[in-house]
Amino acid sequence: MDELVHTTLLKELKENKTIKVVRLMKKMSYDMASNILFDIDQHTRNILFSDFITSFKAIHSLPINLPGTSFWRGQKARARIVEKILPIMNKRREELSKGVLSSSNDMLSCLLAVRDENDKPLDDDIITDNFIFLFVASHDTSATLMTLMIWKLSRDQEVYNKVLEEQMEILKQRNGSEERLTWGEIQKMKYTWRVAQELMRMIPPFFGVFRKALKDISYQGYDIPKGWQVYCASSGTHMDKDIFENPHKFDPSRFENQTKSIPPFSYLPFGAGCHYCIGNEFARVETLTTIHNFVNLYEWSQLNPEETITRQPMPYPSLGLPIEIKSRCNMS
């Protein structure tokens, strides 16, 4: 992951003095999911990139399947994705049967190796559905968090200085033979991750979730019939002063040596309970690896300091977060 981030940043920023961070982070998270989770080659991932972006947008659209609508375009894009992925599935299925490929090689191979309760392989429709779902889950939320990290570091000098100091210290402590990030170094990025945690509290990538009532219930004077959908908004607990002191203040230290524990199901950037995100650790390492490389390689400034955060429906800087950037290697 570290090598991929480092190479991508050097390639994307080689000749550009200004970039849009949203586009860069979406491309970065897409490449990491393609490479690390699914082992999709560069040529195929380039072909599928625009179709995945179209599909991501359609997920949150009204399900009106008429030509020209986001949902219709998303359906067409999904069909093209399935068309491209089926030959890859067939090839890996053959390699698995011959023992050339292991089921632990990537998520797609893992799905192909799964057997149901009757010892039968999963249908292609189930595998492609899960493939697309896992791709979506591993892409947009990570791109959102990484973008918001760059946005916050652009605007808060104190937070930026502390993150930079922590990341530079990791390089200072590295012995001469080590060039890439290690697992131990990731664990040292405690302050950087607390910044991410506080960002996800104040600007959660997913602003809420739907749940279905399994039986008739009464809650705080409201009757909720069985089968009704209930919407849980993250801000309801994230910004509750009885749970988080001074909730409108950006304070990463609230996640350090907590004197007041956070009640269960109150901090929800990765969900909770049996629906807790299985990719939370992947997202943490992905975010920390990206920020480590970004702050160590570059300095930058926000071109539009008044740029606001808007939901599309994920929270992104409204103008794509254009920044002016320069390499640290070129600084005197």
Number of C-alpha atoms within 10 A of each C-alpha: 17 19 12 15 21 17 12 16 18 14 11 11 16 11 8 11 12 16 17 17 22 23 14 19 22 21 16 22 25 23 24 21 22 21 17 14 17 18 17 19 11 11 8 13 17 13 13 16 17 12 19 22 18 18 24 22 16 20 14 13 14 11 13 11 13 10 10 9 15 22 22 19 19 22 19 15 21 22 14 15 19 17 11 14 17 15 11 14 19 13 10 20 18 12 15 17 11 10 10 9 15 15 18 11 13 17 17 24 22 15 20 19 18 13 11 9 6 6 8 10 14 14 10 15 11 10 20 19 13 15 18 17 12 18 19 19 17 22 24 18 21 25 27 23 25 25 25 24 22 22 23 16 22 18 14 10 11 10 19 19 12 15 22 18 13 17 24 14 13 16 16 9 9 14 8 7 6 9 11 12 17 12 8 9 15 18 11 14 18 14 18 23 22 17 24 19 21 20 20 23 23 17 21 24 25 19 18 15 13 11 11 13 14 12 11 11 11 10 7 5 6 8 10 17 14 12 12 14 14 12 11 14 15 24 17 12 19 23 19 14 11 10 16 19 13 12 17 12 11 14 16 18 12 18 18 10 8 9 8 11 11 13 9 9 11 19 22 24 23 18 18 13 9 7 8 12 15 14 13 15 10 13 22 16 17 22 21 22 22 21 23 25 19 20 20 16 15 16 15 18 17 19 16 11 13 8 15 12 17 12 12 11 12 20 20 23 21 13 14 16 23 20 21 14 17 18 17 13 9 7 8 4
